[in-house]
């Protein structure tokens, strides 16, 4: 799992503010298809918002942790039902401070 400093997380939160969710986790949870879509989205965008329809905060935290472990990404923020995840691309477009 990738780790970020607090300054980097703050920078990425500001960058993600204008983004719309590109992946939605439905009632079935983190299926293979959802994980594949998260991987494709991270590869093309680096920084993505994911919307979870789970009502349980612990379940959303678990989903975020599983996504970050599986995709070797970093959790930027979990606020409400929105999860923000970052994974640098092979040729990064976002330059972290």
DOFI-302961 format. One record per residue (C-alpha): residue number from 1; x, y, z. Coordinates in pm, 1 decimal. Layout:
<atoms>
NUM:X:Y:Z
...
</atoms>
This chain:
<atoms>
1:0.0:0.0:0.0
2:129.5:343.7:-94.9
3:172.6:600.2:183.4
4:142.5:977.6:158.3
5:244.9:1265.8:381.5
6:-21.7:1496.3:522.4
7:87.8:1774.3:283.2
8:50.0:1538.9:-13.7
9:-294.5:1427.1:105.8
10:-401.2:1788.5:145.6
11:-280.0:1867.6:-207.4
12:-462.9:1565.1:-352.5
13:-785.2:1650.0:-163.9
14:-776.9:1993.4:-325.3
15:-721.6:1834.8:-668.6
16:-1006.3:1587.6:-613.8
17:-1257.2:1852.3:-506.0
18:-1379.2:1914.7:-861.5
19:-1385.9:1546.3:-962.6
20:-1699.6:1338.5:-1003.4
21:-1711.6:972.3:-892.8
22:-1596.6:744.5:-1175.4
23:-1671.5:412.3:-1002.1
24:-1974.2:313.5:-795.7
25:-1975.0:29.8:-544.8
26:-2326.1:-112.2:-534.3
27:-2502.8:-348.6:-297.8
28:-2290.3:-643.5:-416.9
29:-1980.5:-478.9:-268.9
30:-1632.0:-507.9:-413.4
31:-1688.4:-758.7:-690.8
32:-1421.2:-858.9:-939.0
33:-1575.0:-627.7:-1200.0
34:-1567.5:-329.3:-962.1
35:-1202.5:-394.4:-872.3
36:-1113.2:-421.6:-1241.6
37:-1288.4:-88.6:-1311.3
38:-1106.4:75.8:-1018.8
39:-774.9:-48.9:-1159.1
40:-851.7:83.6:-1507.4
41:-966.8:418.8:-1370.5
42:-656.5:458.9:-1153.3
43:-433.3:373.6:-1449.1
44:-589.1:643.1:-1664.3
45:-667.3:914.9:-1408.0
46:-427.0:860.2:-1112.1
47:-669.7:1030.1:-872.2
48:-1029.6:906.7:-857.3
49:-1345.5:938.9:-653.1
50:-1544.0:625.8:-575.1
51:-1902.0:630.0:-447.0
52:-2009.2:350.9:-214.9
53:-2376.1:274.6:-156.1
54:-2304.9:97.3:172.7
55:-2475.0:257.8:471.6
56:-2223.3:111.7:715.7
57:-1918.1:330.7:781.5
58:-1706.0:31.6:885.1
59:-1791.3:-144.3:557.6
60:-1686.4:163.5:357.7
61:-1358.6:183.4:550.4
62:-1302.8:-184.8:479.1
63:-1373.9:-130.0:108.3
64:-1123.7:157.6:98.4
65:-856.4:-51.9:269.7
66:-915.1:-346.0:33.1
67:-899.7:-122.2:-274.0
68:-572.7:33.8:-158.8
69:-415.1:-302.8:-76.1
70:-524.8:-471.4:-398.1
71:-437.3:-180.4:-627.8
72:-120.8:-73.2:-438.5
73:-274.8:272.6:-405.4
74:-308.7:533.8:-131.1
75:-623.4:636.1:50.9
76:-653.8:1013.6:28.4
77:-988.4:1068.1:199.9
78:-1307.0:895.5:312.9
79:-1587.1:1141.1:369.5
80:-1944.2:1019.5:380.2
81:-2000.2:775.0:97.7
82:-1715.1:915.0:-114.4
83:-1374.5:748.6:-121.3
84:-1076.3:923.0:-282.2
85:-787.7:706.0:-401.1
86:-453.0:793.1:-561.1
87:-206.4:578.7:-751.7
88:73.0:737.8:-956.1
89:84.3:632.3:-1320.5
90:394.5:507.0:-1499.1
91:428.3:858.8:-1639.4
92:271.0:1070.1:-1361.5
93:61.1:1370.7:-1458.7
94:14.2:1488.0:-1100.3
95:329.4:1621.3:-934.6
96:311.4:1581.7:-557.9
97:463.4:1846.5:-330.1
</atoms>
